[in-house]
Amino acid sequence: MLSDKICPYCGAGNGGSDLKDSNGLFVCISCDKLVDTKTEEKKTEMSKQDAKKRER
């Protein structure tokens, strides 16, 4: 399944990535860094939880 992802390092859009075949990995078309979408999703979720804690 093709999906569109945003690079967490440079913010460039990476469209049409087949993340299932690559086990969630892609190389950014702009900055050439390897991105692990599984790890990045965990970091994003943890950031959201930290922000909620700070609001309290």
MARGUTOR-933187 format. One record per residue: residue in one letter; residue number from 1; chain; x, y, z of N, C-alpha, C, O in turn. Coordinates in nm, 2 decimals, always signed. Layout:
REM MARGUTOR-933187
 res   n chain    n.x    n.y    n.z   ca.x   ca.y   ca.z    c.x    c.y    c.z    o.x    o.y    o.z
   A NUM     A      X      Y      Z      X      Y      Z      X      Y      Z      X      Y      Z
...
***
This chain:
REM MARGUTOR-933187
 res   n chain    n.x    n.y    n.z   ca.x   ca.y   ca.z    c.x    c.y    c.z    o.x    o.y    o.z
   M   1     A  +0.08  -0.12  +0.00  +0.00  +0.00  +0.00  +0.09  +0.12  +0.00  +0.18  +0.14  +0.08
   L   2     A  +0.06  +0.21  -0.09  +0.14  +0.34  -0.10  +0.09  +0.44  +0.00  -0.03  +0.45  +0.02
   S   3     A  +0.18  +0.51  +0.06  +0.14  +0.62  +0.15  +0.23  +0.74  +0.14  +0.34  +0.73  +0.09
   D   4     A  +0.18  +0.85  +0.18  +0.25  +0.98  +0.18  +0.30  +1.01  +0.32  +0.22  +1.00  +0.42
   K   5     A  +0.43  +1.03  +0.34  +0.48  +1.06  +0.47  +0.56  +1.19  +0.46  +0.61  +1.23  +0.35
   I   6     A  +0.57  +1.26  +0.57  +0.65  +1.38  +0.59  +0.78  +1.35  +0.66  +0.77  +1.28  +0.76
   C   7     A  +0.89  +1.40  +0.61  +1.02  +1.37  +0.67  +1.02  +1.45  +0.81  +1.00  +1.57  +0.81
   P   8     A  +1.05  +1.38  +0.92  +1.06  +1.45  +1.05  +1.18  +1.54  +1.06  +1.19  +1.62  +1.15
   Y   9     A  +1.28  +1.52  +0.97  +1.40  +1.60  +0.98  +1.39  +1.73  +0.90  +1.43  +1.84  +0.95
   C  10     A  +1.34  +1.73  +0.78  +1.34  +1.85  +0.69  +1.20  +1.89  +0.65  +1.18  +2.00  +0.60
   G  11     A  +1.10  +1.81  +0.68  +0.96  +1.85  +0.65  +0.92  +1.83  +0.50  +0.81  +1.86  +0.47
   A  12     A  +1.00  +1.76  +0.42  +0.97  +1.74  +0.28  +0.86  +1.63  +0.27  +0.87  +1.53  +0.35
   G  13     A  +0.77  +1.64  +0.18  +0.67  +1.54  +0.15  +0.74  +1.42  +0.07  +0.80  +1.45  -0.03
   N  14     A  +0.71  +1.30  +0.11  +0.76  +1.18  +0.04  +0.64  +1.10  +0.00  +0.59  +1.02  +0.08
   G  15     A  +0.59  +1.12  -0.12  +0.47  +1.05  -0.17  +0.50  +0.92  -0.23  +0.60  +0.90  -0.29
   G  16     A  +0.40  +0.84  -0.23  +0.41  +0.71  -0.30  +0.51  +0.61  -0.24  +0.56  +0.53  -0.32
   S  17     A  +0.53  +0.61  -0.11  +0.62  +0.52  -0.05  +0.55  +0.39  -0.01  +0.44  +0.39  +0.04
   D  18     A  +0.61  +0.28  -0.05  +0.55  +0.15  -0.02  +0.62  +0.10  +0.11  +0.72  +0.03  +0.11
   L  19     A  +0.56  +0.14  +0.23  +0.62  +0.11  +0.35  +0.61  -0.03  +0.40  +0.68  -0.08  +0.49
   K  20     A  +0.51  -0.10  +0.35  +0.49  -0.24  +0.38  +0.61  -0.33  +0.33  +0.67  -0.41  +0.41
   D  21     A  +0.65  -0.31  +0.21  +0.76  -0.38  +0.15  +0.90  -0.34  +0.22  +0.99  -0.43  +0.23
   S  22     A  +0.91  -0.22  +0.27  +1.04  -0.17  +0.33  +1.03  -0.18  +0.48  +1.13  -0.13  +0.54
   N  23     A  +0.93  -0.24  +0.54  +0.92  -0.26  +0.68  +0.92  -0.13  +0.75  +0.97  -0.11  +0.86
   G  24     A  +0.85  -0.03  +0.69  +0.84  +0.10  +0.76  +0.95  +0.20  +0.74  +0.95  +0.30  +0.80
   L  25     A  +1.05  +0.17  +0.65  +1.16  +0.25  +0.63  +1.15  +0.32  +0.50  +1.10  +0.27  +0.40
   F  26     A  +1.20  +0.45  +0.49  +1.21  +0.52  +0.36  +1.33  +0.62  +0.37  +1.36  +0.66  +0.48
   V  27     A  +1.38  +0.65  +0.26  +1.49  +0.75  +0.25  +1.42  +0.88  +0.20  +1.36  +0.88  +0.09
   C  28     A  +1.44  +0.99  +0.27  +1.38  +1.12  +0.23  +1.44  +1.16  +0.10  +1.56  +1.15  +0.07
   I  29     A  +1.35  +1.21  +0.01  +1.39  +1.25  -0.12  +1.46  +1.39  -0.12  +1.53  +1.43  -0.21
   S  30     A  +1.45  +1.46  -0.01  +1.51  +1.59  +0.00  +1.65  +1.59  +0.08  +1.75  +1.64  +0.03
   C  31     A  +1.65  +1.53  +0.20  +1.77  +1.53  +0.28  +1.84  +1.40  +0.28  +1.95  +1.40  +0.34
   D  32     A  +1.79  +1.30  +0.22  +1.86  +1.17  +0.21  +1.88  +1.10  +0.34  +1.97  +1.01  +0.35
   K  33     A  +1.80  +1.13  +0.44  +1.81  +1.06  +0.57  +1.72  +0.94  +0.57  +1.61  +0.95  +0.52
   L  34     A  +1.76  +0.84  +0.64  +1.68  +0.72  +0.66  +1.58  +0.75  +0.77  +1.61  +0.79  +0.88
   V  35     A  +1.45  +0.72  +0.74  +1.34  +0.74  +0.84  +1.27  +0.61  +0.87  +1.23  +0.54  +0.78
   D  36     A  +1.26  +0.58  +1.00  +1.19  +0.46  +1.04  +1.05  +0.51  +1.09  +1.05  +0.57  +1.20
   T  37     A  +0.95  +0.49  +1.01  +0.82  +0.54  +1.05  +0.76  +0.48  +1.18  +0.69  +0.55  +1.25
   K  38     A  +0.80  +0.36  +1.21  +0.76  +0.30  +1.34  +0.81  +0.37  +1.46  +0.74  +0.40  +1.55
   T  39     A  +0.94  +0.41  +1.45  +1.01  +0.48  +1.56  +0.96  +0.62  +1.57  +0.93  +0.67  +1.67
   E  40     A  +0.94  +0.69  +1.45  +0.90  +0.83  +1.45  +0.75  +0.84  +1.50  +0.72  +0.94  +1.57
   E  41     A  +0.67  +0.74  +1.47  +0.53  +0.75  +1.53  +0.53  +0.74  +1.68  +0.45  +0.80  +1.74
   K  42     A  +0.62  +0.65  +1.73  +0.63  +0.64  +1.88  +0.68  +0.77  +1.94  +0.62  +0.82  +2.04
   K  43     A  +0.78  +0.84  +1.88  +0.83  +0.96  +1.93  +0.72  +1.07  +1.92  +0.70  +1.15  +2.02
   T  44     A  +0.64  +1.07  +1.82  +0.53  +1.17  +1.80  +0.43  +1.15  +1.91  +0.38  +1.24  +1.97
   E  45     A  +0.39  +1.02  +1.93  +0.29  +0.99  +2.04  +0.34  +1.03  +2.17  +0.27  +1.09  +2.26
   M  46     A  +0.47  +1.01  +2.20  +0.53  +1.04  +2.33  +0.53  +1.19  +2.35  +0.51  +1.24  +2.46
   S  47     A  +0.56  +1.27  +2.24  +0.56  +1.41  +2.24  +0.42  +1.47  +2.28  +0.41  +1.56  +2.35
   K  48     A  +0.32  +1.41  +2.22  +0.18  +1.45  +2.25  +0.15  +1.43  +2.39  +0.08  +1.51  +2.46
   Q  49     A  +0.19  +1.31  +2.45  +0.16  +1.28  +2.59  +0.23  +1.38  +2.68  +0.18  +1.42  +2.78
   D  50     A  +0.36  +1.41  +2.65  +0.44  +1.51  +2.73  +0.37  +1.64  +2.72  +0.37  +1.71  +2.83
   A  51     A  +0.32  +1.68  +2.61  +0.26  +1.82  +2.60  +0.13  +1.82  +2.68  +0.10  +1.92  +2.75
   K  52     A  +0.05  +1.71  +2.69  -0.07  +1.71  +2.77  -0.03  +1.72  +2.92  -0.10  +1.79  +3.00
   K  53     A  +0.08  +1.66  +2.96  +0.12  +1.66  +3.10  +0.16  +1.80  +3.14  +0.14  +1.85  +3.25
   R  54     A  +0.23  +1.87  +3.04  +0.27  +2.01  +3.07  +0.16  +2.11  +3.08  +0.16  +2.21  +3.15
   E  55     A  +0.05  +2.08  +3.01  -0.07  +2.16  +3.02  -0.14  +2.16  +3.15  -0.20  +2.26  +3.19
   R  56     A  -0.13  +2.05  +3.22  -0.19  +2.03  +3.35  -0.12  +2.12  +3.46  -0.16  +2.12  +3.57
***
